[in-house]
Amino acid sequence: MNEAEMAEYARTVRVPVYAVGPDDRLKFGSVLRLVQETSEQHLGVMGAGYEEMRRRTNLVFFIISTRVRLGRLPLHGERVVIKTHPRGRAGAQFYRDFLFYGEGGELLVSVMQTTVLVEAGTRRIQRPQALREFGIRPGAVVPPQERMERLEAPQGLPPAGERRVFRSDLDANGHMNNCVYGDIVSDFLPAELRPAVRGVQIHYLSETPEGDVLRIFAGKRDGAFLMRGENARGVSFAARVRTGKKRAE
């Protein structure tokens, strides 16, 4: 693999019918699924895909946080180019960017995501240097001003409902896939706010297994719509939704 392929990966997709909602636009959860799939494809090209990494080292990536900025969600059948590149690291966290472009080169969606490398069985966080076995350098340190703002799980929000975790929500690690949290945020967002969503940030705080019930708390605060999910272990996730006219950056 050459340096250019290591530095950036691009793929082209046409938005499928099962990925859009009633407005014929890509659903937020589907954005996260495309992000996850694109990341896995790039890691696969680099020789560090999920199965290969787990087989050789028993290590896997866990997503810690995701920040999405929305300009315009693409329509069913629209051709979209998705580009991704590693941004660097901050401590044990890896930063990766994703950019969704329309056919005319318009930036539609931008995503920043952080992950950590963990031992599959124990969930112990590993040092970034463990990737060197796959010929991957940990990367430069992301400057503090470019890092994702830490999102605390908001306290005191009113209850908004519950969401049981089913087998179809699980991924290969045995817990609810991170993309499903995007569906949950969309489902519990008030209908009047949906057309104006311009940014969503989610922090994944503890795993949620099959059969558990997420208790959702949500409400407006400090100019944003905040959400908190609690499972049997404690806080599962925290999310912040921003609305307005700002486009993707």
N, C-alpha and C positions, 0 to 999 in steps of 0.2 A: 504494500500500500504506500502511495506517495504522500508527501506532506500536505498537499491540497486536500486529498480525501480525508486525512486525519483531521484537518482544520474545519472542514465544512461538508455537510451532506445535504443533498437536495432531492426531493421527489415531487412528482406531479400526481394529483388525484382529481377525480371528478366527484363532487359531493353526491353520495348515494342517497336514495330515497329513504332508507331506514335511519339515516343520520339527521334528518330534518324534522322540524316540528310543524304545528298547524299553520305557521306563517311561511312555510316552505323554506325556511332558513336553517342553517346548521345549528343544532342544539349545543348549548354550552358543554354538556357532558360529552358530546361528540367531539368538540374541540379538544378536550382533554384526552380522549381516546386516540385521536390522530397524533397528538403530541407524544403520548406514550409509545405508540407504534413507530413513529419516526425516530425516536430516541433508540428504541430497540434495534431498528434496522441499521442505524449508524454504528451502534456498538457491535452488531453482528458483522458488519463489513470490517470493523477494526479487530475482529477475532475475540470479542469479549461479550458476546450475546448471553442471554440469561442461562440457557442450558449449558453452554460451554464453560462459562464462569463457575457455575455451581458444580459442574462435574469435576473441574480441575482444582478448585480451591474451596468449595462450599461457601462462597461469598455471593451475595446478591446486593443490588441497589435498592434502597428504600427511599421513596419520595418524602421529603420533609415539608416542602412548601411550594406553592404555585401562585404566580401572579400573572393575571391575564389582562391586557388592555385591548379593548374592542373599538375598532373603527366602524367596520361593517361586517356582519356575519354573511358568509357566502350563501348563495341560493342553491337549491337542488339542481344538479347537473352542471354547476359552474366548475370550470377548470381552475384549480388552485395549486400554486407552487409553494411547497413548505421547505424552508431552509433551517438547518440547525447547526449550531457550533458550540463547543465547550467555551465558556467564558473564563473559567479558572476555578480557584477554590478559596475558601475562607475557613481555616481550621480543618475540621473533618468533612465539611460540606463542599460538594461540587456544584458549581453554577453552570447552567446550560440555557442558551437562548433559542427560541423558535420564532420564525417569522413566516406569516401566511401572506402570499401575494396573489392578487387577482390577475387575470389575463393581460390587463393593460399595464401591469407593473405596480398597481396601487397596493400599498400596505394595508391589509385588512385587519390582521390580528397580530399582536406580539405577546410572547409568553416568556417569562423567566421562571426557571424551576431549580430547586436545590434538592440534592440527594446525598445520602451517605452510604458507604459500603459497610455491610453488616455480615456477620456469620449467620448462615441460614438457620441453624438450630437454636443458638443461644440469643440471637439478635444483638450480640455485642458489636459495637461500632469499631471498625478497623481503620487503620491509618491510610491515607490516600496513596502512600508509597506501595501498597499491596498491588496496585494496578501495574506496576513495572513488570510483573511476570508476563503480562500480555503485550509488552512493548509500548505501554501508554504512560507518558509522563504526567504527573499530577497537575501540571500547569501552574501559571503564575497566580499570585495572590490577588484576589479581587479587591480593589481599593474600597475602603469603608463607605465612601459616598456612592458607590455603585451597587452596594449590597441591598438585598431585600429588607425592608423594614420589618422588624419583629412584630408579630400580631399577637397580642395577649388575648386569652379567652375571656370575653366580656362577662362580667358578673351582673346580676340583677335584671336580666332581660325577661320579659314575660314569656310564659310557655306558648309554643306554637303548634305542638303536636308530637307524634311519635312515628318512627320508621323502623320496622322490623328488618333484620338482615336475613336474606334468604340465600340458599346455595348458589343461585344464579348471580349473586353479587360478588362472590369470592373470586380470587385470582390464584395463581400457582403457589403463592406463599400462605394460602389458607385463611386470609382475612379479606374484608371487604376492599375491593379494588379502589384505588384513589380516584379513578374517574367517576365512580358512583357518587362520591361526595359532590361532584359537579351537578349531577342530577338532583341531589337533595337540596342543594342551594337554590337551584331553579324552581323546584317544586314548592319550597317554602317562602319564596320571594313573592310579595304582593303583586297581583296582576298589573296594577297601575304603574309599577316601577319597571317592569320588564322591558318595554320599548326604549327606556332611557339608560339602560345599563352600559357603562363605558369601562368599568374595571371591576375585577373580582380577585380577591386574594384569599387563599385557603392555606391554613397550617394544619398538618396532620399530626396529632399529638399522642394518640394511642390506637393500637389495632382493635378492630371490632370483628369478632368471629360470627359464624352462622348461629342464628337463634337469638342473638343479643338484640336488644331494642334500644335504638337511639332516641333519647329525649331531646327534642329540639326547642331551643329558646331563641327568640328573634325580636328585633325591633329597631327603630331609628334612634341614632345617637350621634352627636357631633358631626352632622351633615352626611352620614352614611347609614346604610342598613347593615346591622351586625347580626351575626348568628353564632350560636354555640351548640355543640352536640355533646351529650353525655351518654356513656355506655356503662356497663356494669363495673368497669375498672376505674371510671372517673371521666375526665374530659377527653373526648374523642377527636374533636376538631373545632377550629375557630375560623370564621369567615367574615370578610368585609366586602360589601358591594357598594360601589360608587356610581352615581348617575350624573348625567350632564350631556354636553355637546362635544366634549373633547374626543378627538380621534386617536387611533393607535399611534404610538411613538416608537 
